[in-house]
Amino acid sequence: MTAALVSVVIVTYRSVDDIERCLDSVAAWTTVAYEIVVVDNASDDGTADLVAARYPEVSLVRNDENTGFARAVNQGAAALTAPWLLLLNPDTELRTPAIDELVAAADRHPTSRIWGGGHRSPGGAVDRRSAWGLPSVWSLLMFATGLTTVAKGRRGFDPESLGAWDRGDEREVPAVSGCFQLIDRSLWNDLGGLDERYFMYGEDADWAARARAVGARPRFVPSAEIIHDLGGSSTAPQKRVMVMRGKSTFLRLRWPVLWPLGLALLQMGTLLRGPVANSVRRLGRRRTDDSWAETWRRRREWRAGW
């Protein structure tokens, strides 16, 4: 039996509608030797039972409670031993040999140490969130003033979007999405995996920042393309609140001096998009945005982080 080259880690939570499509697509499109572990975070919809019954070749970890994404990923990584680690969301689907393409890119550019692929929606639209810039004082200032929305996609005013780049060519990027990411196992071991102080959202930005600090240069590989059905287990505005908790945690952990400034800018941007924007919409008799308004109302919850 050929030793596995890639350890695939999939974390599930109420993923019964997605996991078969994900696992079947990996088997259909992957030729490199791989092993898979599914870590189920106490799903109540039969996800773990389905995996156990239909995929006996897949290692399965059943958690008694929802431990969060970062801790579950670390559990899965510890259960397998291949020299490369692949993080894969259950709401993704391969329609090309995407994992093979990431491994080929790792062979071409071994010093990158992290490689991520392109994402498309089920309808075929390019998802630009497959690669992005890390938070900075400037990017948060642009968020606070609303310019990331007004000038969306313009690098000077929306720097975390990486400008007008269409994700069509291979290049080094500040960060790649944690939903489809190949990692050098030695880097993973050196950094101790994901920071478990994050429950969900923000851990991939934290991971990229820590990896870059020790010399990793994440690489975006457009030929390694997956379908990603955004939404998953959370819905707006709950998802937006969790995203903001992740951002707040990142600032607290990675900006020890500037954290209060960064948090103030996050709150200003939320106020602008919520109550302020809704007041303007009402004057114009336009529909209000309840998602941002709810995020503002729950600011005490998310500004504390995880």
Phi, psi and omega in degrees: 000132181289133178294142181293138175266329184233130171262116181265124180246121179238124177258127181244147171208109183054052186249023185299332181279349186244328196295325179297314180299319180295307183295320179296323181289325176298315180295323185286330191245001186248127179252337176292152181290129183219164172226153184230139168235134172253123176253113183261125183268062174059044176298143178252018183245010178088012181303308183297320179296321178297314180298315181298321185282321189258344183228070182296339179284347181269131174290140184231128174246122179256113175273145180281347178213165178283103184275354184094165186290310186300313181295321180293320176299315179298323176299313181295318180298323181289339183278345183236168191225006184297156184291341173240144181245133179240120174270130183218128177285148179290340179268030177245161179214133174274134172233007175216168177286063188295320180293318176303320181294321178293320178296320177297320178294323177295325176293322181286325186229068185295337182282350177295315174074345173221134181224134180232154182253175178278155180237144169231152173287164176305334178276355176103357181286141177290131176263109185288350180280007175290337176214142185200170179269151179283155179299144175219168176301320180295315182296324179286328175295320177295323176294316183297327182268358179085001185288337176295336177270314182296319182247044183303132179087356176263119192303323182295327184254346180224062191296330182290344177279350184065029172072209186278001181307128187269009180065028184265351182229158181280134180195165172286141179223161178296321183205150173240156184298142178284356182277346176204095190212127176263136187227137172296120185301325180294324175296315179303313181294319181298323183266355177077023178075199180286151179283116186283001173287346172269131174276312181196137182074135179097339183291332180285327174294316178300315179300315180297318180296317180291321180293318179296328181294338178252016171105356177291149179227088183309140184236132178267130185237096186294336179290341176267083189249137178235164169265130181234116179271093184297149179125296175056229189272355184234152178235154175289145002275356180303318179297318181296321177298317180293322176299317180292327175296321177296317179298317180297321178295318177303313181297318181295321184274326187254347177239068187300332180266317186268005182306313180299323178295312180300319180294320178298321179292322175299317180292321178298316180295324179289318176300317181297317184279341181263261184302317182295310181297322180292326176297318178294319179297320180296322177299324179269007180056041177253163182292137181276162178257098183290336183295308179293325179296319178293323177297320177294317180298330183260024186296328179296330179288311186277333182291343177282346182074195180274000000 
